[in-house]
Amino acid sequence: MTDRISEIIEKRRSIRKFKTDEVPEEFIRQMLEAARVAPSAKNRQPWRFMVIKGESKERILLEMEKGIKASGRSLFIPKKFRNGLVSAENTLRIMREAPVVILVFNTLSKNPYPPVFAGKRISEIHNTLSIGAAIENMLLCATGLGLGTLWIGNTVYAHKQITRYLGTKEQLASAVAVGYPDEEPEGRPRKTLDEICGGV
Ligand SMILES: Cc1cc2nc3c(=O)[nH]c(=O)nc-3n(C[C@H](O)[C@H](O)[C@H](O)COP(=O)(O)O)c2cc1C
């Protein structure tokens, strides 16, 4: 891989240690612009972004903390998912340390917990895939700008608390922590091409 985009794709890592340096607003704007031009199913562009930092971030993360604690007490969370709570607590700490967090909403979907019917499920999948494309564009843009990012799905543990606090019915699909990296992790293991490619 030689060209710049390939270099960026290879260089990107999940960053879980950030410097305290502020992230220029212009860089965040460029990340959002990269998300804006992502492909989406039927060009529905089912995304909305909320940039949070400082006190507003702290307040929203307090809601996330409440959500994680409530999940720990919930009888509805099977034992095998309890390990996920440790990971969620760790993610919460990283979000607190990151100078900026971008919340990513799916404007065409709601609470992710109730089941959905088949017809609706197809468009839900396509909307979620579209949001994934937008997030990946943001991560790659950030890497190109020398920033580190962490894609966060652990917001699911506090979906109710965070969306209620923000007064939105939209689905909180993910969050992205952003800052200058304070670590240089090795590439994480990947399956080989042989393992993931093959005919039928
Ligand atoms: C949809 C999605 C959700 C993720 N959620 C979390 C998370 O909540 N906390 C976390 O620390 N990492 C999270 N990650 C990061 C993955 O753990 C990471 O991408 C994977 O281990 C590969 O490492 P790499 O990104 O450095 O290549 C998430 C990644 C994706 C794509």
PDBQT file of the ligand as one rigid body, heavy atoms in Angstrom, charges set to zero:
ROOT
HETATM    1  C1  LIG A 301     -18.714  -0.691  16.572  1.00  0.00    +0.000 C 
HETATM    2  C2  LIG A 301     -17.495  -0.627  17.454  1.00  0.00    +0.000 A 
HETATM    3  C3  LIG A 301     -17.652  -0.434  18.818  1.00  0.00    +0.000 A 
HETATM    4  C4  LIG A 301     -16.539  -0.346  19.653  1.00  0.00    +0.000 A 
HETATM    5  N1  LIG A 301     -16.737  -0.080  20.977  1.00  0.00    +0.000 NA
HETATM    6  C5  LIG A 301     -15.671   0.066  21.790  1.00  0.00    +0.000 A 
HETATM    7  C6  LIG A 301     -15.859   0.457  23.137  1.00  0.00    +0.000 A 
HETATM    8  O1  LIG A 301     -16.968   0.705  23.593  1.00  0.00    +0.000 OA
HETATM    9  N2  LIG A 301     -14.747   0.554  23.930  1.00  0.00    +0.000 N 
HETATM   10  C7  LIG A 301     -13.480   0.320  23.448  1.00  0.00    +0.000 A 
HETATM   11  O2  LIG A 301     -12.511   0.440  24.207  1.00  0.00    +0.000 OA
HETATM   12  N3  LIG A 301     -13.269  -0.008  22.139  1.00  0.00    +0.000 NA
HETATM   13  C8  LIG A 301     -14.327  -0.121  21.307  1.00  0.00    +0.000 A 
HETATM   14  N4  LIG A 301     -14.132  -0.407  19.974  1.00  0.00    +0.000 N 
HETATM   15  C9  LIG A 301     -12.765  -0.524  19.442  1.00  0.00    +0.000 C 
HETATM   16  C10 LIG A 301     -12.370  -1.984  19.128  1.00  0.00    +0.000 C 
HETATM   17  O3  LIG A 301     -12.116  -2.657  20.332  1.00  0.00    +0.000 OA
HETATM   18  C11 LIG A 301     -11.135  -1.962  18.202  1.00  0.00    +0.000 C 
HETATM   19  O4  LIG A 301     -11.485  -1.356  16.980  1.00  0.00    +0.000 OA
HETATM   20  C12 LIG A 301     -10.603  -3.371  17.901  1.00  0.00    +0.000 C 
HETATM   21  O5  LIG A 301     -10.145  -3.987  19.075  1.00  0.00    +0.000 OA
HETATM   22  C13 LIG A 301      -9.444  -3.343  16.892  1.00  0.00    +0.000 C 
HETATM   23  O6  LIG A 301      -8.399  -2.466  17.316  1.00  0.00    +0.000 OA
HETATM   24  P1  LIG A 301      -7.937  -1.242  16.397  1.00  0.00    +0.000 P 
HETATM   25  O7  LIG A 301      -9.101  -0.304  16.256  1.00  0.00    +0.000 OA
HETATM   26  O8  LIG A 301      -6.779  -0.592  17.119  1.00  0.00    +0.000 OA
HETATM   27  O9  LIG A 301      -7.507  -1.790  15.073  1.00  0.00    +0.000 OA
HETATM   28  C14 LIG A 301     -15.222  -0.486  19.115  1.00  0.00    +0.000 A 
HETATM   29  C15 LIG A 301     -15.075  -0.669  17.736  1.00  0.00    +0.000 A 
HETATM   30  C16 LIG A 301     -16.185  -0.710  16.910  1.00  0.00    +0.000 A 
HETATM   31  C17 LIG A 301     -15.988  -0.860  15.420  1.00  0.00    +0.000 C 
ENDROOT
TORSDOF 0
